[in-house]
Amino acid sequence: MVSEPLASSDGEPSVVLLHATEEDLAAIEPWFDDPDTLKYLGAFTTVRAPGARRYIAWNPNRERVAFIMTTPAEAAGKVLYNQVAVGYTVTVNHRSKGYGAATVRALINHPDTQDVKIFEAGIHAGNEGSIKVVEQSGFGLSSLTYKFRR
């Protein structure tokens, strides 16, 4: 069950980050029907990525407020466990209330990620809310990726 979260000293909502269970994944699947989630994160199938670690952020009212996952980076065919890609979504009812940044910070401080040296979040340029979340969480812009699409 969910333990009581610690109060945030900076006024940010507090969350407890727990490993996502199959019950959690079933409960959040409808979140991926939201047009913004589909646009920026993709379909629910993305949460089943091989090697991903999946977490649910719970608020003090014991509500699921966010989903966040990491996948190890790869270079030259080798998995880099000290570098992860981060993807997340906040339920529509809890957006713009600080839960995104609280969830990202909880991930950075989670015992599972203490060996991780680099967290990367690939964010669509138009996703201003998500850009704000990672900037509030201490991320800095390191590069731009240009893509050609047919």
C-alpha positions as CSV (number, residue, x, y, z in Angstrom):
1,M,0.0,0.0,0.0
2,V,1.0,3.6,-0.2
3,S,3.0,5.1,2.7
4,E,2.2,8.7,3.8
5,P,4.2,11.2,1.8
6,L,6.5,13.7,3.4
7,A,5.4,17.3,3.3
8,S,7.2,19.4,0.8
9,S,9.1,22.3,2.2
10,D,8.9,24.4,-0.9
11,G,5.1,24.3,-1.4
12,E,5.3,21.8,-4.2
13,P,2.9,18.9,-4.0
14,S,4.4,15.8,-2.5
15,V,4.3,12.4,-4.1
16,V,5.3,8.9,-3.3
17,L,6.8,7.0,-6.2
18,L,6.2,3.3,-6.3
19,H,6.8,0.6,-8.8
20,A,3.9,0.3,-11.2
21,T,1.9,-3.0,-10.8
22,E,-0.2,-4.6,-13.4
23,E,-3.2,-3.2,-11.6
24,D,-1.7,0.3,-11.8
25,L,-1.0,-0.1,-15.5
26,A,-4.6,-1.2,-16.1
27,A,-5.8,1.9,-14.2
28,I,-3.7,4.3,-16.2
29,E,-4.3,2.9,-19.6
30,P,-7.2,5.4,-20.2
31,W,-4.8,8.3,-19.5
32,F,-3.2,7.5,-22.9
33,D,-6.6,8.3,-24.6
34,D,-6.0,12.0,-23.8
35,P,-5.0,13.8,-27.1
36,D,-2.0,15.6,-25.5
37,T,-0.7,12.4,-24.1
38,L,-1.0,10.6,-27.4
39,K,0.6,13.6,-29.2
40,Y,3.6,13.9,-26.9
41,L,4.2,10.5,-25.3
42,G,2.5,8.1,-27.7
43,A,0.1,5.1,-27.3
44,F,-0.1,3.0,-24.1
45,T,2.0,0.3,-25.7
46,T,5.1,2.6,-25.0
47,V,4.9,1.7,-21.3
48,R,5.7,-1.9,-22.2
49,A,9.1,-1.0,-23.7
50,P,11.7,-3.7,-23.0
51,G,14.0,-2.9,-20.1
52,A,11.7,0.0,-18.9
53,R,11.2,0.7,-15.2
54,R,7.7,2.0,-14.6
55,Y,6.5,4.0,-11.6
56,I,3.3,5.6,-10.3
57,A,3.3,8.8,-8.4
58,W,0.7,8.9,-5.6
59,N,-0.5,12.1,-3.9
60,P,-1.3,12.4,-0.2
61,N,-5.0,11.6,-1.0
62,R,-3.8,8.2,-2.3
63,E,-4.6,9.1,-5.9
64,R,-2.5,8.1,-8.9
65,V,-1.4,11.5,-10.2
66,A,1.4,10.6,-12.6
67,F,3.2,7.9,-14.5
68,I,6.9,8.0,-15.1
69,M,9.2,5.5,-16.7
70,T,12.9,5.1,-17.6
71,T,14.6,3.1,-20.3
72,P,18.3,2.5,-20.4
73,A,20.2,4.4,-23.2
74,E,22.2,2.4,-25.7
75,A,25.4,3.2,-27.5
76,A,27.1,1.1,-30.1
77,G,24.7,-1.8,-29.3
78,K,25.6,-1.7,-25.6
79,V,23.1,-0.8,-22.8
80,L,24.2,2.1,-20.7
81,Y,22.7,1.7,-17.3
82,N,24.1,4.9,-16.0
83,Q,22.1,6.9,-18.6
84,V,18.3,6.7,-19.0
85,A,15.6,8.2,-21.1
86,V,12.6,9.5,-19.1
87,G,9.0,9.6,-20.2
88,Y,6.1,10.7,-18.1
89,T,2.5,11.9,-18.1
90,V,0.3,13.6,-15.4
91,T,-3.4,12.8,-15.3
92,V,-5.5,15.5,-16.8
93,N,-7.1,16.5,-13.5
94,H,-3.7,17.0,-11.9
95,R,-1.9,19.0,-14.6
96,S,-0.5,22.5,-13.9
97,K,-0.4,21.8,-10.2
98,G,3.3,20.9,-9.8
99,Y,2.9,17.1,-9.9
100,G,5.0,16.7,-13.0
101,A,8.1,18.4,-11.4
102,A,7.4,16.6,-8.1
103,T,7.3,13.2,-10.0
104,V,10.5,13.9,-11.9
105,R,12.4,14.9,-8.8
106,A,11.1,11.8,-7.0
107,L,12.5,9.7,-9.8
108,I,15.9,11.4,-9.6
109,N,16.0,10.8,-5.9
110,H,14.6,7.3,-6.0
111,P,16.8,4.5,-4.7
112,D,16.6,2.7,-8.1
113,T,18.2,5.6,-9.9
114,Q,21.2,6.4,-7.6
115,D,23.7,4.9,-10.1
116,V,22.2,6.9,-13.0
117,K,24.4,9.8,-14.0
118,I,22.4,11.2,-17.0
119,F,18.7,11.6,-17.3
120,E,17.4,12.5,-20.7
121,A,14.0,13.8,-21.6
122,G,13.2,14.1,-25.3
123,I,10.5,16.7,-25.4
124,H,8.5,18.0,-28.4
125,A,9.3,21.7,-28.9
126,G,5.6,22.6,-28.6
127,N,5.1,20.9,-25.3
128,E,5.6,23.9,-23.1
129,G,4.2,22.3,-20.0
130,S,6.7,19.4,-20.1
131,I,9.6,21.8,-20.9
132,K,8.7,23.7,-17.7
133,V,8.6,20.5,-15.7
134,V,12.1,19.4,-16.6
135,E,13.5,22.9,-16.2
136,Q,12.0,23.1,-12.7
137,S,13.5,19.7,-12.0
138,G,17.0,20.9,-12.8
139,F,17.4,19.6,-16.4
140,G,19.3,21.8,-18.9
141,L,19.0,21.9,-22.7
142,S,22.0,20.0,-24.1
143,S,21.2,19.6,-27.8
144,L,18.6,19.9,-30.5
145,T,17.6,17.1,-32.7
146,Y,16.6,17.8,-36.3
147,K,14.5,15.2,-38.1
148,F,13.4,14.8,-41.6
149,R,10.0,13.2,-42.1
150,R,8.4,12.0,-45.4
